[in-house]
Amino acid sequence: MVGQPKHLSDLARIEADVRITCRECGFEEDWQRDAFARHLFALGASQVWSEITRALRCRRFGCGSTNLRAAAVPFARRAANMPRRVGRLDAHLLDTAMKVLEQAVHTSRGRAVATLELRLALLVVYRYSHDRDGVRHFWQRASAADRTVDDGLVEPLRSIRHRLVQAGWLAPAILVDVPRTWPWNSPPPSGWLVAEEDG
């Protein structure tokens, strides 16, 4: 096929996915064709290629621009705004390690949480972030049971996550599209959900 596709369904023939790029902040997000079609259907949006970005907005936290560009890319299937392709093993290791760190943050108030599990998780994080100071900072605070509220683990975890996002191992936070609910008894417009009645 030469030039831009006419319709989203044309991507099935050329074996491509959809990349949405924000012209304002540069945020990129790749969608599988079927998932993107379902997303547009839920929004009541057109699947004509020249119109597919009209009902969308940038999902990067703090942006929300409607100035978007769509491009067909050969089966990329990256996570949102990921500058590198992350293997399944790497993604699983990092996901598990970050869950351990987040659990430590939730249970750390007023007590030390410097466990072997946390140490192993920090070693995994260091393998990808190469941020020795950030990992050491988190471990030192996790080891101190007498730390003040201002010396909690939230800030060190935010620093670690930011470093992993910069390195391309984690995708930045994105805005979640909240379905619009139609509260009246009349038929809802396209893209709106009917509110459930109580009782």
SETORTOR-449040 format. One record per residue (C-alpha): residue number from 0; x, y, z. Coordinates in Angstrom, 2 decimals. Layout:
! residues N
<rec><seq>NUM</seq><xx>X</xx><yy>Y</yy><zz>Z</zz></rec>
...
This chain:
! residues 199
<rec><seq>0</seq><xx>0.00</xx><yy>0.00</yy><zz>0.00</zz></rec>
<rec><seq>1</seq><xx>1.38</xx><yy>3.41</yy><zz>-0.98</zz></rec>
<rec><seq>2</seq><xx>0.84</xx><yy>6.47</yy><zz>1.25</zz></rec>
<rec><seq>3</seq><xx>-1.34</xx><yy>6.71</yy><zz>4.33</zz></rec>
<rec><seq>4</seq><xx>-4.05</xx><yy>4.11</yy><zz>4.98</zz></rec>
<rec><seq>5</seq><xx>-7.66</xx><yy>5.15</yy><zz>4.38</zz></rec>
<rec><seq>6</seq><xx>-9.12</xx><yy>3.27</yy><zz>7.33</zz></rec>
<rec><seq>7</seq><xx>-7.84</xx><yy>1.68</yy><zz>10.52</zz></rec>
<rec><seq>8</seq><xx>-8.77</xx><yy>-1.76</yy><zz>9.17</zz></rec>
<rec><seq>9</seq><xx>-6.22</xx><yy>-1.30</yy><zz>6.36</zz></rec>
<rec><seq>10</seq><xx>-3.45</xx><yy>-1.98</yy><zz>8.90</zz></rec>
<rec><seq>11</seq><xx>-4.41</xx><yy>-5.66</yy><zz>8.98</zz></rec>
<rec><seq>12</seq><xx>-3.21</xx><yy>-6.03</yy><zz>5.37</zz></rec>
<rec><seq>13</seq><xx>0.13</xx><yy>-4.31</yy><zz>5.93</zz></rec>
<rec><seq>14</seq><xx>0.69</xx><yy>-5.94</yy><zz>9.35</zz></rec>
<rec><seq>15</seq><xx>1.11</xx><yy>-2.69</yy><zz>11.26</zz></rec>
<rec><seq>16</seq><xx>0.15</xx><yy>-1.13</yy><zz>14.56</zz></rec>
<rec><seq>17</seq><xx>-0.73</xx><yy>2.47</yy><zz>15.37</zz></rec>
<rec><seq>18</seq><xx>1.64</xx><yy>5.00</yy><zz>16.91</zz></rec>
<rec><seq>19</seq><xx>0.04</xx><yy>8.13</yy><zz>18.39</zz></rec>
<rec><seq>20</seq><xx>2.46</xx><yy>11.03</yy><zz>18.87</zz></rec>
<rec><seq>21</seq><xx>1.73</xx><yy>14.28</yy><zz>20.70</zz></rec>
<rec><seq>22</seq><xx>2.94</xx><yy>17.27</yy><zz>18.73</zz></rec>
<rec><seq>23</seq><xx>3.14</xx><yy>19.34</yy><zz>21.91</zz></rec>
<rec><seq>24</seq><xx>5.24</xx><yy>17.22</yy><zz>24.29</zz></rec>
<rec><seq>25</seq><xx>6.51</xx><yy>14.44</yy><zz>21.99</zz></rec>
<rec><seq>26</seq><xx>4.85</xx><yy>11.62</yy><zz>23.98</zz></rec>
<rec><seq>27</seq><xx>4.49</xx><yy>8.41</yy><zz>21.94</zz></rec>
<rec><seq>28</seq><xx>2.15</xx><yy>5.51</yy><zz>22.50</zz></rec>
<rec><seq>29</seq><xx>1.84</xx><yy>2.36</yy><zz>20.41</zz></rec>
<rec><seq>30</seq><xx>-1.46</xx><yy>0.52</yy><zz>20.07</zz></rec>
<rec><seq>31</seq><xx>-2.29</xx><yy>-2.85</yy><zz>18.60</zz></rec>
<rec><seq>32</seq><xx>-4.84</xx><yy>-2.36</yy><zz>15.83</zz></rec>
<rec><seq>33</seq><xx>-7.63</xx><yy>-4.37</yy><zz>17.50</zz></rec>
<rec><seq>34</seq><xx>-7.13</xx><yy>-2.69</yy><zz>20.89</zz></rec>
<rec><seq>35</seq><xx>-7.11</xx><yy>0.74</yy><zz>19.25</zz></rec>
<rec><seq>36</seq><xx>-10.30</xx><yy>-0.07</yy><zz>17.34</zz></rec>
<rec><seq>37</seq><xx>-12.03</xx><yy>-1.05</yy><zz>20.60</zz></rec>
<rec><seq>38</seq><xx>-10.76</xx><yy>2.15</yy><zz>22.23</zz></rec>
<rec><seq>39</seq><xx>-12.17</xx><yy>4.31</yy><zz>19.43</zz></rec>
<rec><seq>40</seq><xx>-15.47</xx><yy>2.41</yy><zz>19.53</zz></rec>
<rec><seq>41</seq><xx>-15.78</xx><yy>3.08</yy><zz>23.28</zz></rec>
<rec><seq>42</seq><xx>-15.21</xx><yy>6.77</yy><zz>22.63</zz></rec>
<rec><seq>43</seq><xx>-17.70</xx><yy>6.83</yy><zz>19.77</zz></rec>
<rec><seq>44</seq><xx>-14.93</xx><yy>8.01</yy><zz>17.44</zz></rec>
<rec><seq>45</seq><xx>-14.43</xx><yy>7.42</yy><zz>13.73</zz></rec>
<rec><seq>46</seq><xx>-11.97</xx><yy>4.81</yy><zz>12.44</zz></rec>
<rec><seq>47</seq><xx>-11.35</xx><yy>6.73</yy><zz>9.23</zz></rec>
<rec><seq>48</seq><xx>-7.60</xx><yy>7.32</yy><zz>9.26</zz></rec>
<rec><seq>49</seq><xx>-7.79</xx><yy>11.09</yy><zz>8.76</zz></rec>
<rec><seq>50</seq><xx>-10.14</xx><yy>11.39</yy><zz>11.75</zz></rec>
<rec><seq>51</seq><xx>-8.86</xx><yy>8.86</yy><zz>14.30</zz></rec>
<rec><seq>52</seq><xx>-7.14</xx><yy>11.43</yy><zz>16.53</zz></rec>
<rec><seq>53</seq><xx>-10.10</xx><yy>13.84</yy><zz>16.79</zz></rec>
<rec><seq>54</seq><xx>-11.54</xx><yy>12.25</yy><zz>19.95</zz></rec>
<rec><seq>55</seq><xx>-8.15</xx><yy>11.59</yy><zz>21.55</zz></rec>
<rec><seq>56</seq><xx>-5.89</xx><yy>13.57</yy><zz>23.84</zz></rec>
<rec><seq>57</seq><xx>-2.31</xx><yy>13.09</yy><zz>24.95</zz></rec>
<rec><seq>58</seq><xx>-2.23</xx><yy>10.60</yy><zz>27.82</zz></rec>
<rec><seq>59</seq><xx>1.01</xx><yy>11.87</yy><zz>29.28</zz></rec>
<rec><seq>60</seq><xx>0.37</xx><yy>13.12</yy><zz>32.81</zz></rec>
<rec><seq>61</seq><xx>0.28</xx><yy>16.91</yy><zz>32.79</zz></rec>
<rec><seq>62</seq><xx>-0.22</xx><yy>17.35</yy><zz>29.04</zz></rec>
<rec><seq>63</seq><xx>-3.64</xx><yy>16.32</yy><zz>27.70</zz></rec>
<rec><seq>64</seq><xx>-3.12</xx><yy>18.05</yy><zz>24.34</zz></rec>
<rec><seq>65</seq><xx>-5.45</xx><yy>17.24</yy><zz>21.44</zz></rec>
<rec><seq>66</seq><xx>-2.75</xx><yy>18.07</yy><zz>18.87</zz></rec>
<rec><seq>67</seq><xx>-1.89</xx><yy>14.47</yy><zz>17.95</zz></rec>
<rec><seq>68</seq><xx>-0.48</xx><yy>12.64</yy><zz>14.93</zz></rec>
<rec><seq>69</seq><xx>-1.14</xx><yy>9.00</yy><zz>13.95</zz></rec>
<rec><seq>70</seq><xx>1.33</xx><yy>6.80</yy><zz>12.07</zz></rec>
<rec><seq>71</seq><xx>1.33</xx><yy>3.18</yy><zz>10.97</zz></rec>
<rec><seq>72</seq><xx>4.34</xx><yy>1.25</yy><zz>12.35</zz></rec>
<rec><seq>73</seq><xx>5.28</xx><yy>-2.40</yy><zz>11.68</zz></rec>
<rec><seq>74</seq><xx>4.03</xx><yy>-4.36</yy><zz>14.69</zz></rec>
<rec><seq>75</seq><xx>5.88</xx><yy>-2.26</yy><zz>17.28</zz></rec>
<rec><seq>76</seq><xx>3.77</xx><yy>-3.10</yy><zz>20.34</zz></rec>
<rec><seq>77</seq><xx>5.89</xx><yy>-1.06</yy><zz>22.73</zz></rec>
<rec><seq>78</seq><xx>4.61</xx><yy>0.24</yy><zz>26.03</zz></rec>
<rec><seq>79</seq><xx>3.72</xx><yy>3.93</yy><zz>26.10</zz></rec>
<rec><seq>80</seq><xx>6.61</xx><yy>6.21</yy><zz>25.13</zz></rec>
<rec><seq>81</seq><xx>9.20</xx><yy>3.47</yy><zz>25.53</zz></rec>
<rec><seq>82</seq><xx>12.45</xx><yy>4.35</yy><zz>23.68</zz></rec>
<rec><seq>83</seq><xx>13.63</xx><yy>0.74</yy><zz>23.74</zz></rec>
<rec><seq>84</seq><xx>12.11</xx><yy>-2.68</yy><zz>23.23</zz></rec>
<rec><seq>85</seq><xx>11.98</xx><yy>-4.37</yy><zz>26.64</zz></rec>
<rec><seq>86</seq><xx>12.13</xx><yy>-8.17</yy><zz>26.70</zz></rec>
<rec><seq>87</seq><xx>9.60</xx><yy>-10.20</yy><zz>28.61</zz></rec>
<rec><seq>88</seq><xx>12.15</xx><yy>-11.33</yy><zz>31.22</zz></rec>
<rec><seq>89</seq><xx>13.36</xx><yy>-7.76</yy><zz>31.81</zz></rec>
<rec><seq>90</seq><xx>9.79</xx><yy>-6.49</yy><zz>32.12</zz></rec>
<rec><seq>91</seq><xx>8.92</xx><yy>-9.26</yy><zz>34.60</zz></rec>
<rec><seq>92</seq><xx>12.03</xx><yy>-8.69</yy><zz>36.73</zz></rec>
<rec><seq>93</seq><xx>11.48</xx><yy>-4.93</yy><zz>36.92</zz></rec>
<rec><seq>94</seq><xx>7.76</xx><yy>-5.26</yy><zz>37.57</zz></rec>
<rec><seq>95</seq><xx>8.40</xx><yy>-7.66</yy><zz>40.46</zz></rec>
<rec><seq>96</seq><xx>11.18</xx><yy>-5.50</yy><zz>41.90</zz></rec>
<rec><seq>97</seq><xx>9.09</xx><yy>-2.33</yy><zz>41.75</zz></rec>
<rec><seq>98</seq><xx>6.18</xx><yy>-4.09</yy><zz>43.49</zz></rec>
<rec><seq>99</seq><xx>8.53</xx><yy>-5.10</yy><zz>46.32</zz></rec>
<rec><seq>100</seq><xx>9.73</xx><yy>-1.49</yy><zz>46.66</zz></rec>
<rec><seq>101</seq><xx>6.16</xx><yy>-0.15</yy><zz>46.61</zz></rec>
<rec><seq>102</seq><xx>5.13</xx><yy>-2.69</yy><zz>49.27</zz></rec>
<rec><seq>103</seq><xx>8.05</xx><yy>-1.56</yy><zz>51.41</zz></rec>
<rec><seq>104</seq><xx>6.88</xx><yy>2.05</yy><zz>51.12</zz></rec>
<rec><seq>105</seq><xx>3.36</xx><yy>1.11</yy><zz>52.25</zz></rec>
<rec><seq>106</seq><xx>4.56</xx><yy>-0.88</yy><zz>55.30</zz></rec>
<rec><seq>107</seq><xx>7.53</xx><yy>1.25</yy><zz>56.35</zz></rec>
<rec><seq>108</seq><xx>5.85</xx><yy>3.79</yy><zz>58.62</zz></rec>
<rec><seq>109</seq><xx>7.52</xx><yy>3.71</yy><zz>62.03</zz></rec>
<rec><seq>110</seq><xx>9.65</xx><yy>0.62</yy><zz>61.44</zz></rec>
<rec><seq>111</seq><xx>12.61</xx><yy>-0.68</yy><zz>59.48</zz></rec>
<rec><seq>112</seq><xx>11.85</xx><yy>-2.70</yy><zz>56.36</zz></rec>
<rec><seq>113</seq><xx>15.39</xx><yy>-3.61</yy><zz>55.29</zz></rec>
<rec><seq>114</seq><xx>14.62</xx><yy>-7.23</yy><zz>54.41</zz></rec>
<rec><seq>115</seq><xx>16.47</xx><yy>-9.65</yy><zz>52.17</zz></rec>
<rec><seq>116</seq><xx>13.59</xx><yy>-9.42</yy><zz>49.69</zz></rec>
<rec><seq>117</seq><xx>13.99</xx><yy>-5.64</yy><zz>49.50</zz></rec>
<rec><seq>118</seq><xx>17.77</xx><yy>-5.94</yy><zz>49.07</zz></rec>
<rec><seq>119</seq><xx>17.32</xx><yy>-8.33</yy><zz>46.13</zz></rec>
<rec><seq>120</seq><xx>14.75</xx><yy>-6.00</yy><zz>44.57</zz></rec>
<rec><seq>121</seq><xx>17.19</xx><yy>-3.07</yy><zz>44.84</zz></rec>
<rec><seq>122</seq><xx>19.91</xx><yy>-5.16</yy><zz>43.19</zz></rec>
<rec><seq>123</seq><xx>17.55</xx><yy>-5.80</yy><zz>40.27</zz></rec>
<rec><seq>124</seq><xx>16.73</xx><yy>-2.09</yy><zz>40.05</zz></rec>
<rec><seq>125</seq><xx>20.42</xx><yy>-1.18</yy><zz>40.09</zz></rec>
<rec><seq>126</seq><xx>21.08</xx><yy>-3.60</yy><zz>37.23</zz></rec>
<rec><seq>127</seq><xx>18.84</xx><yy>-1.47</yy><zz>35.01</zz></rec>
<rec><seq>128</seq><xx>19.16</xx><yy>2.05</yy><zz>36.44</zz></rec>
<rec><seq>129</seq><xx>22.90</xx><yy>2.09</yy><zz>37.32</zz></rec>
<rec><seq>130</seq><xx>21.96</xx><yy>4.67</yy><zz>39.97</zz></rec>
<rec><seq>131</seq><xx>24.14</xx><yy>3.69</yy><zz>42.93</zz></rec>
<rec><seq>132</seq><xx>23.22</xx><yy>6.77</yy><zz>44.98</zz></rec>
<rec><seq>133</seq><xx>19.49</xx><yy>6.28</yy><zz>44.50</zz></rec>
<rec><seq>134</seq><xx>19.59</xx><yy>2.61</yy><zz>45.52</zz></rec>
<rec><seq>135</seq><xx>21.82</xx><yy>3.35</yy><zz>48.53</zz></rec>
<rec><seq>136</seq><xx>19.53</xx><yy>6.19</yy><zz>49.61</zz></rec>
<rec><seq>137</seq><xx>16.48</xx><yy>3.92</yy><zz>49.54</zz></rec>
<rec><seq>138</seq><xx>18.27</xx><yy>1.16</yy><zz>51.50</zz></rec>
<rec><seq>139</seq><xx>19.58</xx><yy>3.54</yy><zz>54.16</zz></rec>
<rec><seq>140</seq><xx>16.14</xx><yy>4.98</yy><zz>54.81</zz></rec>
<rec><seq>141</seq><xx>14.55</xx><yy>1.54</yy><zz>54.79</zz></rec>
<rec><seq>142</seq><xx>17.06</xx><yy>0.45</yy><zz>57.47</zz></rec>
<rec><seq>143</seq><xx>16.21</xx><yy>3.33</yy><zz>59.83</zz></rec>
<rec><seq>144</seq><xx>13.24</xx><yy>2.71</yy><zz>62.13</zz></rec>
<rec><seq>145</seq><xx>13.56</xx><yy>6.12</yy><zz>63.82</zz></rec>
<rec><seq>146</seq><xx>13.23</xx><yy>8.25</yy><zz>60.67</zz></rec>
<rec><seq>147</seq><xx>10.84</xx><yy>11.19</yy><zz>60.63</zz></rec>
<rec><seq>148</seq><xx>7.85</xx><yy>11.61</yy><zz>58.32</zz></rec>
<rec><seq>149</seq><xx>9.98</xx><yy>13.76</yy><zz>56.02</zz></rec>
<rec><seq>150</seq><xx>12.52</xx><yy>10.93</yy><zz>55.75</zz></rec>
<rec><seq>151</seq><xx>10.08</xx><yy>8.37</yy><zz>54.31</zz></rec>
<rec><seq>152</seq><xx>10.57</xx><yy>6.13</yy><zz>51.29</zz></rec>
<rec><seq>153</seq><xx>8.22</xx><yy>7.90</yy><zz>48.89</zz></rec>
<rec><seq>154</seq><xx>10.81</xx><yy>10.36</yy><zz>47.62</zz></rec>
<rec><seq>155</seq><xx>13.59</xx><yy>7.75</yy><zz>47.08</zz></rec>
<rec><seq>156</seq><xx>11.12</xx><yy>5.51</yy><zz>45.22</zz></rec>
<rec><seq>157</seq><xx>10.03</xx><yy>8.43</yy><zz>43.02</zz></rec>
<rec><seq>158</seq><xx>13.69</xx><yy>9.10</yy><zz>42.21</zz></rec>
<rec><seq>159</seq><xx>14.32</xx><yy>5.46</yy><zz>41.26</zz></rec>
<rec><seq>160</seq><xx>11.22</xx><yy>5.34</yy><zz>39.07</zz></rec>
<rec><seq>161</seq><xx>12.22</xx><yy>8.60</yy><zz>37.34</zz></rec>
<rec><seq>162</seq><xx>15.68</xx><yy>7.18</yy><zz>36.58</zz></rec>
<rec><seq>163</seq><xx>14.17</xx><yy>4.00</yy><zz>35.09</zz></rec>
<rec><seq>164</seq><xx>11.78</xx><yy>6.06</yy><zz>32.95</zz></rec>
<rec><seq>165</seq><xx>14.70</xx><yy>8.18</yy><zz>31.71</zz></rec>
<rec><seq>166</seq><xx>16.64</xx><yy>5.03</yy><zz>30.82</zz></rec>
<rec><seq>167</seq><xx>13.67</xx><yy>3.66</yy><zz>28.89</zz></rec>
<rec><seq>168</seq><xx>12.94</xx><yy>0.64</yy><zz>31.10</zz></rec>
<rec><seq>169</seq><xx>9.64</xx><yy>1.95</yy><zz>32.48</zz></rec>
<rec><seq>170</seq><xx>6.88</xx><yy>3.87</yy><zz>30.74</zz></rec>
<rec><seq>171</seq><xx>5.84</xx><yy>7.21</yy><zz>32.26</zz></rec>
<rec><seq>172</seq><xx>2.50</xx><yy>7.58</yy><zz>33.99</zz></rec>
<rec><seq>173</seq><xx>-0.41</xx><yy>8.05</yy><zz>31.61</zz></rec>
<rec><seq>174</seq><xx>-3.88</xx><yy>9.44</yy><zz>32.09</zz></rec>
<rec><seq>175</seq><xx>-6.66</xx><yy>6.88</yy><zz>32.33</zz></rec>
<rec><seq>176</seq><xx>-9.62</xx><yy>7.47</yy><zz>30.04</zz></rec>
<rec><seq>177</seq><xx>-12.73</xx><yy>7.54</yy><zz>32.24</zz></rec>
<rec><seq>178</seq><xx>-15.88</xx><yy>6.31</yy><zz>30.42</zz></rec>
<rec><seq>179</seq><xx>-18.57</xx><yy>8.97</yy><zz>30.16</zz></rec>
<rec><seq>180</seq><xx>-21.85</xx><yy>7.97</yy><zz>31.85</zz></rec>
<rec><seq>181</seq><xx>-25.23</xx><yy>9.14</yy><zz>30.53</zz></rec>
<rec><seq>182</seq><xx>-27.45</xx><yy>9.81</yy><zz>33.60</zz></rec>
<rec><seq>183</seq><xx>-30.78</xx><yy>10.45</yy><zz>31.84</zz></rec>
<rec><seq>184</seq><xx>-33.49</xx><yy>8.07</yy><zz>30.61</zz></rec>
<rec><seq>185</seq><xx>-33.15</xx><yy>9.08</yy><zz>26.96</zz></rec>
<rec><seq>186</seq><xx>-30.92</xx><yy>7.04</yy><zz>24.61</zz></rec>
<rec><seq>187</seq><xx>-27.24</xx><yy>7.92</yy><zz>25.18</zz></rec>
<rec><seq>188</seq><xx>-25.09</xx><yy>9.42</yy><zz>22.40</zz></rec>
<rec><seq>189</seq><xx>-22.35</xx><yy>7.35</yy><zz>20.81</zz></rec>
<rec><seq>190</seq><xx>-19.47</xx><yy>6.71</yy><zz>23.23</zz></rec>
<rec><seq>191</seq><xx>-21.51</xx><yy>7.19</yy><zz>26.42</zz></rec>
<rec><seq>192</seq><xx>-22.42</xx><yy>4.42</yy><zz>28.89</zz></rec>
<rec><seq>193</seq><xx>-25.87</xx><yy>4.10</yy><zz>30.44</zz></rec>
<rec><seq>194</seq><xx>-25.85</xx><yy>4.74</yy><zz>34.18</zz></rec>
<rec><seq>195</seq><xx>-26.91</xx><yy>1.71</yy><zz>36.23</zz></rec>
<rec><seq>196</seq><xx>-29.95</xx><yy>2.20</yy><zz>38.41</zz></rec>
<rec><seq>197</seq><xx>-29.55</xx><yy>1.55</yy><zz>42.14</zz></rec>
<rec><seq>198</seq><xx>-31.53</xx><yy>-1.32</yy><zz>43.51</zz></rec>
